[in-house]
């Protein structure tokens, strides 16, 4: 089983992945948590969910995340595949899942996932990773803290630098200045 790194608050946790990827032609195991392709989910999803197991779906960059909108409350995980590390479409899919579709389950990055992408993935809504570069949880946590400032709004709700600067430059009210003896 591949190592799964999940970010939980200010911690990075490494664990064995409880989900098994079941290919389109493979037989579904009798029990256990599974991840299937979008095509398989669209044809067998109701039956898989009715079996009482946790089910996830793996989306390729060319597949529309909105096609899962109706079923998202029933899914435990949505895996977004990075076939090449330079393909940015899964970043957009993660934001759509979190912001537009309100998905609260696990959004997982799989494929060519490198720790240099960690902070950007978190900002878009990913919360779990199957790293391709052999990095560990401590490496990922360090990568998520590499930059103090951000320059645009994200799913993580960190204030962008221009908002921080505006807050720091805002004049204090006269009453507050008098109270502090300024």
ABEGO torsion letter per residue (X at the ends): XBBBBBBBEABBBBBBBABBBBBAABBBBABEBBBBBAAAAAAAAAAAAAAGBBBBBBBBAABBAAAAAAAAAABABBBBBBABAABAAAAAAAAAAAAAAGBABBBBBBEBBBAAAAAAAAAAGBABBBBAAGBBAAAAAAAAAABABBABBBAAGBBBAAAAAAAAABBBBAAAAAAAGX
